[in-house]
């Protein structure tokens, strides 16, 4: 009986998909894309009582967790062009959740930071995200959810 490591090694050599039998509508790529859209749509609905979109919530999460500090860094983690990101940040700034300030080291760089109000709404955004994921993971055990996360990390590691 092959071990998990041996199976992983053999899968590196043996293609998973073949053109002759490929079913695009059931493929991993389409399933991941549909799952992503379903999660985003649900988060959008969950954040609407806060007056936020899913994209705005994700930006606040990224800023709160130190994943980005400029609009360009935020754009690299989201499917937004700089113009769209500027408009999104304009809206968050009008709402009082973020501030933008030119870097003193490089005037071309504009730093984005959460305000006190942005930090205050963050726990509500996290709760909405947790509730959303828990709804979509109904019927999964904690171990299965962790395994799914591991599988997705392995896909990303192959990039």
N, CA, C and O of each residue as an XYZ file, in Angstrom:
636
protein
N       0.844     -1.172      0.000
C       0.000      0.000      0.000
C       0.891      1.237      0.000
O       1.816      1.342      0.805
N       0.611      2.171     -0.902
C       1.437      3.364     -1.054
C       1.168      4.334      0.091
O       0.042      4.468      0.568
N       2.220      4.994      0.510
C       2.053      6.009      1.553
C       1.564      7.303      0.910
O       1.585      7.451     -0.312
N       1.123      8.235      1.754
C       0.642      9.528      1.243
C       1.755     10.260      0.501
O       1.506     10.906     -0.517
N       2.996     10.157      1.014
C       4.121     10.815      0.354
C       4.381     10.196     -1.011
O       4.630     10.911     -1.982
N       4.323      8.878     -1.091
C       4.539      8.208     -2.380
C       3.446      8.592     -3.370
O       3.721      8.783     -4.554
N       2.220      8.703     -2.898
C       1.122      9.116     -3.776
C       1.360     10.526     -4.289
O       1.131     10.811     -5.464
N       1.826     11.421     -3.396
C       2.104     12.793     -3.817
C       3.217     12.827     -4.848
O       3.144     13.570     -5.827
N       4.242     12.026     -4.627
C       5.360     11.976     -5.568
C       4.897     11.480     -6.932
O       5.294     12.030     -7.960
N       4.057     10.441     -6.947
C       3.615      9.898     -8.234
C       2.684     10.865     -8.944
O       2.656     10.894    -10.174
N       1.912     11.668     -8.191
C       1.006     12.613     -8.832
C       1.774     13.747     -9.498
O       1.246     14.409    -10.392
N       3.022     13.979     -9.072
C       3.843     14.998     -9.714
C       4.203     14.556    -11.130
O       4.409     15.387    -12.016
N       4.275     13.264    -11.331
C       4.659     12.726    -12.632
C       3.450     12.392    -13.493
O       3.527     12.482    -14.718
N       2.355     12.016    -12.889
C       1.162     11.625    -13.618
C       0.169     12.778    -13.641
O      -0.247     13.255    -12.585
N      -0.216     13.232    -14.831
C      -1.186     14.328    -14.880
C      -2.520     13.925    -14.247
O      -2.956     12.780    -14.372
N      -3.144     14.853    -13.586
C      -4.451     14.620    -12.977
C      -5.527     14.655    -14.058
O      -6.413     13.801    -14.095
N      -5.439     15.648    -14.933
C      -6.424     15.825    -15.994
C      -5.835     15.435    -17.336
O      -4.628     15.537    -17.555
N      -6.704     14.989    -18.230
C      -6.316     14.695    -19.616
C      -7.332     15.348    -20.532
O      -8.529     15.331    -20.244
N      -6.870     15.922    -21.631
C      -7.741     16.657    -22.548
C      -8.908     15.806    -23.040
O     -10.020     16.312    -23.189
N      -8.673     14.538    -23.290
C      -9.709     13.666    -23.858
C     -10.880     13.451    -22.904
O     -12.011     13.237    -23.339
N     -10.605     13.508    -21.610
C     -11.665     13.244    -20.634
C     -11.997     14.459    -19.766
O     -12.795     14.360    -18.834
N     -11.391     15.591    -20.070
C     -11.565     16.800    -19.265
C     -12.998     17.306    -19.332
O     -13.567     17.445    -20.414
N     -13.579     17.583    -18.160
C     -14.935     18.131    -18.057
C     -14.821     19.505    -17.412
O     -14.793     19.612    -16.186
N     -14.754     20.560    -18.227
C     -14.499     21.902    -17.694
C     -15.469     22.331    -16.596
O     -15.067     22.996    -15.642
N     -16.736     21.959    -16.721
C     -17.722     22.409    -15.732
C     -17.556     21.739    -14.375
O     -18.077     22.230    -13.373
N     -16.840     20.630    -14.333
C     -16.584     19.927    -13.074
C     -15.125     20.035    -12.637
O     -14.709     19.367    -11.690
N     -14.353     20.868    -13.320
C     -12.920     20.957    -13.034
C     -12.652     21.709    -11.737
O     -13.485     22.478    -11.256
N     -11.492     21.470    -11.198
C     -11.071     22.115     -9.959
C     -11.108     23.636    -10.095
O     -11.579     24.325     -9.190
N     -10.621     24.159    -11.203
C     -10.606     25.603    -11.403
C     -11.996     26.210    -11.334
O     -12.200     27.229    -10.674
N     -12.949     25.590    -12.012
C     -14.311     26.119    -12.000
C     -14.933     25.979    -10.612
O     -15.625     26.888    -10.152
N     -14.698     24.865     -9.949
C     -15.247     24.679     -8.607
C     -14.674     25.698     -7.624
O     -15.405     26.231     -6.789
N     -13.377     25.969     -7.719
C     -12.768     26.971     -6.844
C     -13.344     28.350     -7.162
O     -13.671     29.108     -6.249
N     -13.471     28.677     -8.439
C     -14.016     29.980     -8.827
C     -15.453     30.143     -8.334
O     -15.813     31.199     -7.814
N     -16.272     29.108     -8.495
C     -17.666     29.178     -8.029
C     -17.730     29.283     -6.507
O     -18.553     30.021     -5.965
N     -16.861     28.547     -5.824
C     -16.819     28.606     -4.362
C     -16.425     30.016     -3.914
O     -17.044     30.590     -3.018
N     -15.398     30.557     -4.542
C     -14.968     31.915     -4.213
C     -16.114     32.903     -4.397
O     -16.370     33.724     -3.516
N     -16.803     32.832     -5.526
C     -17.887     33.779     -5.786
C     -19.025     33.609     -4.783
O     -19.618     34.596     -4.346
N     -19.329     32.379     -4.420
C     -20.378     32.120     -3.436
C     -20.002     32.719     -2.078
O     -20.834     33.341     -1.418
N     -18.756     32.532     -1.668
C     -18.299     33.092     -0.393
C     -18.329     34.620     -0.421
O     -18.749     35.248      0.551
N     -17.889     35.220     -1.520
C     -17.873     36.681     -1.634
C     -19.302     37.231     -1.634
O     -19.592     38.215     -0.953
N     -20.193     36.591     -2.402
C     -21.589     37.049     -2.439
C     -22.229     36.996     -1.051
O     -22.948     37.913     -0.656
N     -21.963     35.926     -0.323
C     -22.530     35.791      1.025
C     -21.921     36.821      1.975
O     -22.629     37.391      2.805
N     -20.617     37.062      1.860
C     -19.976     38.074      2.704
C     -20.542     39.456      2.385
O     -20.746     40.275      3.282
N     -20.792     39.705      1.112
C     -21.398     40.970      0.689
C     -22.724     41.187      1.428
O     -22.982     42.268      1.958
N     -23.550     40.151      1.454
C     -24.844     40.243      2.146
C     -24.653     40.414      3.653
O     -25.374     41.180      4.292
N     -23.684     39.700      4.214
C     -23.450     39.772      5.657
C     -22.919     41.134      6.098
O     -23.192     41.570      7.217
N     -22.164     41.811      5.230
C     -21.575     43.099      5.590
C     -22.481     44.281      5.253
O     -22.230     45.403      5.695
N     -23.531     44.035      4.475
C     -24.395     45.145      4.059
C     -25.023     45.895      5.242
O     -25.184     47.112      5.147
N     -25.388     45.233      6.356
C     -25.910     46.008      7.491
C     -24.893     47.005      8.062
O     -25.270     47.983      8.708
N     -23.603     46.748      7.817
C     -22.559     47.662      8.280
C     -22.292     48.758      7.244
O     -21.481     49.654      7.478
N     -22.976     48.681      6.099
C     -22.754     49.648      5.033
C     -21.483     49.378      4.256
O     -20.951     50.272      3.598
N     -20.992     48.145      4.326
C     -19.746     47.768      3.665
C     -19.985     46.728      2.580
O     -20.918     45.929      2.657
N     -19.126     46.755      1.573
C     -19.104     45.690      0.577
C     -18.083     44.646      1.023
O     -17.293     44.887      1.935
N     -18.110     43.499      0.378
C     -17.123     42.460      0.694
C     -15.715     42.982      0.438
O     -14.818     42.764      1.252
N     -15.513     43.670     -0.687
C     -14.182     44.198     -1.013
C     -13.702     45.178      0.054
O     -12.537     45.142      0.450
N     -14.584     46.044      0.516
C     -14.203     46.990      1.560
C     -13.848     46.261      2.855
O     -12.883     46.620      3.530
N     -14.626     45.244      3.196
C     -14.329     44.451      4.389
C     -12.986     43.755      4.280
O     -12.223     43.700      5.244
N     -12.701     43.225      3.102
C     -11.430     42.518      2.891
C     -10.258     43.496      3.008
O      -9.210     43.143      3.550
N     -10.427     44.712      2.509
C      -9.370     45.729      2.640
C      -9.141     46.046      4.110
O      -7.994     46.131      4.549
N     -10.201     46.221      4.868
C     -10.058     46.508      6.304
C      -9.358     45.347      7.009
O      -8.499     45.570      7.862
N      -9.715     44.122      6.663
C      -9.047     42.951      7.256
C      -7.558     42.965      6.926
O      -6.723     42.737      7.801
N      -7.229     43.229      5.675
C      -5.821     43.267      5.269
C      -5.033     44.335      5.996
O      -3.911     44.095      6.444
N      -5.619     45.516      6.115
C      -4.940     46.595      6.837
C      -4.785     46.260      8.314
O      -3.728     46.505      8.897
N      -5.817     45.708      8.918
C      -5.778     45.370     10.349
C      -4.730     44.307     10.652
O      -4.179     44.266     11.752
N      -4.458     43.448      9.675
C      -3.514     42.355      9.891
C      -2.133     42.621      9.301
O      -1.300     41.718      9.230
N      -1.893     43.860      8.880
C      -0.568     44.227      8.383
C      -0.205     43.608      7.046
O       0.977     43.516      6.716
N      -1.198     43.180      6.263
C      -0.909     42.567      4.969
C      -0.578     43.605      3.906
O      -0.006     43.273      2.867
N      -0.933     44.844      4.159
C      -0.685     45.913      3.200
C      -0.681     47.244      3.924
O      -1.286     47.395      4.986
N       0.016     48.213      3.328
C      -0.001     49.557      3.899
C      -0.089     50.625      2.804
O      -0.078     51.821      3.097
N      -0.177     50.186      1.534
C      -0.357     51.125      0.428
C      -1.431     50.567     -0.505
O      -1.744     49.377     -0.468
N      -1.984     51.435     -1.331
C      -3.003     50.990     -2.292
C      -2.419     49.942     -3.230
O      -3.097     48.973     -3.571
N      -1.171     50.122     -3.652
C      -0.528     49.155     -4.542
C      -0.413     47.783     -3.910
O      -0.656     46.773     -4.571
N      -0.043     47.734     -2.633
C       0.058     46.452     -1.932
C      -1.307     45.794     -1.809
O      -1.430     44.577     -1.946
N      -2.336     46.602     -1.549
C      -3.692     46.055     -1.446
C      -4.106     45.469     -2.798
O      -4.687     44.386     -2.854
N      -3.807     46.185     -3.885
C      -4.168     45.728     -5.236
C      -3.533     44.384     -5.570
O      -4.144     43.564     -6.254
N      -2.315     44.151     -5.095
C      -1.645     42.881     -5.395
C      -2.368     41.687     -4.783
O      -2.230     40.564     -5.267
N      -3.136     41.921     -3.724
C      -3.851     40.833     -3.078
C      -5.306     40.718     -3.492
O      -6.021     39.835     -3.019
N      -5.751     41.610     -4.375
C      -7.161     41.620     -4.783
C      -7.249     41.884     -6.289
O      -6.343     42.479     -6.873
N      -8.327     41.446     -6.903
C      -8.462     41.681     -8.348
C      -8.966     43.090     -8.669
O      -9.984     43.252     -9.343
N      -8.256     44.095     -8.188
C      -8.638     45.483     -8.412
C      -7.495     46.218     -9.085
O      -6.331     46.031     -8.733
N      -7.833     47.057    -10.056
C      -6.818     47.911    -10.658
C      -6.658     49.141     -9.761
O      -7.510     49.410     -8.915
N      -5.570     49.884     -9.946
C      -5.327     51.044     -9.072
C      -6.475     52.060     -9.056
O      -6.769     52.629     -8.004
N      -7.122     52.298    -10.190
C      -8.234     53.246    -10.222
C      -9.395     52.792     -9.361
O      -9.956     53.581     -8.601
N      -9.759     51.513     -9.476
C     -10.843     50.958     -8.662
C     -10.488     50.987     -7.184
O     -11.332     51.276     -6.336
N      -9.223     50.683     -6.884
C      -8.793     50.683     -5.487
C      -8.841     52.096     -4.919
O      -9.214     52.290     -3.763
N      -8.467     53.075     -5.721
C      -8.532     54.466     -5.262
C      -9.968     54.833     -4.897
O     -10.207     55.452     -3.860
N     -10.921     54.452     -5.743
C     -12.336     54.746     -5.458
C     -12.809     54.007     -4.204
O     -13.547     54.564     -3.392
N     -12.384     52.756     -4.052
C     -12.755     51.993     -2.860
C     -12.197     52.669     -1.607
O     -12.902     52.812     -0.608
N     -10.930     53.084     -1.665
C     -10.310     53.753     -0.516
C     -10.937     55.116     -0.268
O     -11.079     55.533      0.882
N     -11.316     55.821     -1.344
C     -12.027     57.098     -1.172
C     -13.289     56.874     -0.337
O     -13.586     57.637      0.583
N     -14.022     55.816     -0.676
C     -15.271     55.528      0.040
C     -14.992     55.184      1.508
O     -15.671     55.684      2.405
N     -13.990     54.331      1.747
C     -13.651     53.974      3.130
C     -13.177     55.196      3.911
O     -13.434     55.308      5.109
N     -12.490     56.105      3.240
C     -12.030     57.320      3.905
C     -13.227     58.213      4.253
O     -13.281     58.767      5.352
N     -14.189     58.360      3.327
C     -15.397     59.149      3.618
C     -16.186     58.545      4.777
O     -16.813     59.266      5.553
N     -16.149     57.201      4.889
C     -16.850     56.527      5.985
C     -16.103     56.677      7.310
O     -16.650     56.379      8.371
N     -14.869     57.135      7.247
C     -14.073     57.332      8.458
C     -13.291     56.101      8.890
O     -12.808     56.049     10.021
N     -13.155     55.105      8.009
C     -12.480     53.860      8.383
C     -10.993     53.830      8.058
O     -10.242     53.073      8.674
N     -10.556     54.646      7.095
C      -9.137     54.679      6.744
C      -8.675     56.116      6.573
O      -9.465     57.027      6.325
N      -7.371     56.285      6.714
C      -6.722     57.551      6.387
C      -5.623     57.255      5.386
O      -5.088     56.147      5.341
N      -5.292     58.253      4.587
C      -4.174     58.150      3.653
C      -3.227     59.310      3.919
O      -3.640     60.453      4.120
N      -1.943     58.971      3.914
C      -0.942     59.984      4.204
C       0.302     59.706      3.357
O       0.762     58.568      3.261
N       0.834     60.764      2.746
C       2.058     60.611      1.956
C       3.213     60.200      2.843
O       3.377     60.708      3.953
N       4.011     59.275      2.340
C       5.197     58.824      3.063
C       6.197     59.974      3.142
O       6.369     60.721      2.179
N       6.845     60.112      4.279
C       7.869     61.149      4.420
C       9.169     60.724      3.745
O       9.986     61.573      3.386
N       9.371     59.403      3.566
C      10.580     58.899      2.916
C      10.489     58.971      1.387
O      11.487     59.220      0.711
N       9.288     58.754      0.853
C       9.088     58.750     -0.596
C       7.728     59.363     -0.893
O       6.697     58.730     -0.666
N       7.720     60.577     -1.392
C       6.476     61.318     -1.611
C       5.553     60.645     -2.619
O       4.367     60.972     -2.673
N       6.066     59.712     -3.421
C       5.211     58.994     -4.383
C       4.343     57.948     -3.689
O       3.336     57.510     -4.245
N       4.723     57.550     -2.490
C       4.029     56.497     -1.749
C       2.997     57.118     -0.815
O       3.294     58.048     -0.066
N       1.782     56.585     -0.877
C       0.718     57.024      0.019
C       0.389     55.861      0.957
O      -0.049     54.797      0.519
N       0.603     56.078      2.221
C       0.321     55.047      3.229
C      -1.162     55.051      3.573
O      -1.775     56.110      3.706
N      -1.726     53.868      3.715
C      -3.132     53.700      4.095
C      -3.146     53.049      5.471
O      -2.431     52.077      5.711
N      -3.953     53.583      6.364
C      -4.038     53.030      7.718
C      -5.484     53.071      8.198
O      -6.280     53.900      7.758
N      -5.799     52.171      9.099
C      -7.122     52.184      9.718
C      -7.206     53.306     10.741
O      -6.238     53.619     11.434
N      -8.375     53.893     10.815
C      -8.663     54.877     11.857
C      -9.165     54.122     13.088
O      -9.283     52.897     13.075
N      -9.451     54.854     14.122
C     -10.050     54.252     15.316
C     -11.382     53.587     14.955
O     -11.694     52.498     15.436
N     -12.170     54.266     14.091
C     -13.456     53.705     13.649
C     -13.240     52.423     12.834
O     -14.005     51.466     12.959
N     -12.196     52.411     12.003
C     -11.879     51.214     11.218
C     -11.492     50.043     12.110
O     -11.899     48.907     11.869
N     -10.706     50.329     13.140
C     -10.329     49.265     14.089
C     -11.542     48.796     14.886
O     -11.625     47.628     15.266
N     -12.486     49.712     15.141
C     -13.681     49.351     15.910
C     -14.625     48.464     15.105
O     -15.279     47.595     15.681
N     -14.715     48.659     13.780
C     -15.620     47.849     12.955
C     -14.987     46.500     12.594
O     -15.694     45.564     12.222
N     -13.671     46.401     12.703
C     -12.952     45.176     12.339
C     -13.518     43.912     13.008
O     -13.730     42.923     12.306
N     -13.772     43.890     14.322
C     -14.315     42.661     14.930
C     -15.659     42.237     14.327
O     -15.947     41.043     14.231
N     -16.471     43.198     13.927
C     -17.762     42.868     13.303
C     -17.551     42.250     11.927
O     -18.283     41.344     11.528
N     -16.555     42.739     11.207
C     -16.232     42.183      9.889
C     -15.724     40.754     10.050
O     -16.119     39.857      9.305
N     -14.850     40.554     11.025
C     -14.324     39.206     11.287
C     -15.454     38.256     11.662
O     -15.494     37.122     11.186
N     -16.365     38.707     12.507
C     -17.486     37.852     12.905
C     -18.331     37.486     11.695
O     -18.750     36.336     11.557
N     -18.585     38.446     10.821
C     -19.352     38.159      9.594
C     -18.611     37.138      8.737
O     -19.230     36.234      8.177
N     -17.301     37.275      8.632
C     -16.505     36.322      7.853
C     -16.521     34.927      8.454
O     -16.642     33.932      7.739
N     -16.399     34.861      9.767
C     -16.428     33.566     10.468
C     -17.795     32.904     10.293
O     -17.884     31.708     10.012
N     -18.850     33.685     10.462
C     -20.202     33.137     10.293
C     -20.401     32.630      8.866
O     -20.985     31.567      8.654
N     -19.918     33.386      7.904
C     -20.022     33.018      6.496
C     -19.315     31.682      6.237
O     -19.896     30.773      5.643
N     -18.067     31.571      6.683
C     -17.319     30.327      6.462
C     -17.970     29.154      7.183
O     -18.074     28.060      6.628
N     -18.406     29.380      8.415
C     -19.059     28.289      9.147
C     -20.332     27.809      8.444
O     -20.608     26.609      8.417
N     -21.105     28.735      7.879
C     -22.302     28.335      7.125
C     -21.919     27.467      5.920
O     -22.566     26.460      5.634
N     -20.868     27.873      5.232
C     -20.472     27.142      4.026
C     -19.733     25.840      4.340
O     -19.592     24.980      3.470
N     -19.270     25.696      5.559
C     -18.577     24.463      5.952
C     -19.472     23.526      6.777
O     -18.990     22.573      7.389
N     -20.776     23.813      6.784
C     -21.694     22.908      7.477
C     -21.527     21.494      6.927
O     -21.434     21.289      5.717
N     -21.491     20.536      7.830
C     -21.324     19.143      7.418
C     -19.867     18.705      7.352
O     -19.587     17.520      7.172
N     -18.939     19.640      7.494
C     -17.513     19.320      7.532
C     -17.084     19.208      8.992
O     -17.608     19.911      9.855
N     -16.147     18.339      9.257
C     -15.526     18.316     10.589
C     -14.399     19.351     10.594
O     -13.988     19.825      9.535
N     -13.902     19.699     11.774
C     -12.761     20.621     11.858
C     -11.562     20.030     11.118
O     -10.808     20.745     10.458
N     -11.404     18.722     11.240
C     -10.295     18.051     10.560
C     -10.450     18.148      9.038
O      -9.470     18.385      8.333
N     -11.663     17.968      8.534
C     -11.888     18.072      7.088
C     -11.647     19.502      6.590
O     -11.080     19.701      5.516
N     -12.078     20.489      7.370
C     -11.848     21.884      6.987
C     -10.347     22.177      6.958
O      -9.861     22.834      6.038
N      -9.623     21.698      7.950
C      -8.172     21.890      7.978
C      -7.511     21.184      6.799
O      -6.555     21.701      6.221
N      -8.012     20.017      6.444
C      -7.476     19.278      5.299
C      -7.744     20.041      3.997
O      -6.872     20.111      3.131
N      -8.918     20.597      3.859
C      -9.236     21.397      2.680
C      -8.299     22.605      2.589
O      -7.785     22.913      1.514
N      -8.078     23.284      3.711
C      -7.137     24.411      3.732
C      -5.749     23.951      3.308
O      -5.069     24.638      2.547
N      -5.328     22.788      3.800
C      -4.018     22.243      3.439
C      -3.948     21.950      1.941
O      -2.948     22.259      1.293
N      -4.993     21.364      1.401
C      -5.015     21.088     -0.037
C      -4.883     22.370     -0.847
O      -4.142     22.412     -1.830
N      -5.589     23.405     -0.443
C      -5.543     24.677     -1.176
C      -4.158     25.314     -1.047
O      -3.655     25.885     -2.015
N      -3.530     25.225      0.137
C      -2.161     25.730      0.300
C      -1.196     24.973     -0.605
O      -0.272     25.562     -1.166
N      -1.412     23.671     -0.746
C      -0.540     22.870     -1.633
C      -0.702     23.294     -3.080
O       0.278     23.346     -3.824
N      -1.921     23.597     -3.490
C      -2.131     24.098     -4.864
C      -1.373     25.405     -5.041
O      -0.687     25.597     -6.045
N      -1.494     26.313     -4.060
C      -0.800     27.598     -4.147
C       0.718     27.431     -4.151
O       1.425     28.197     -4.804
N       1.212     26.445     -3.433
C       2.661     26.199     -3.385
C       3.197     25.719     -4.735
O       4.390     25.853     -5.008
N       2.333     25.166     -5.574
C       2.760     24.709     -6.899
C       2.855     25.839     -7.908
O       3.285     25.628     -9.042
N       2.463     27.019     -7.506
C       2.483     28.174     -8.414
C       3.896     28.601     -8.749
O       4.091     29.557     -9.500
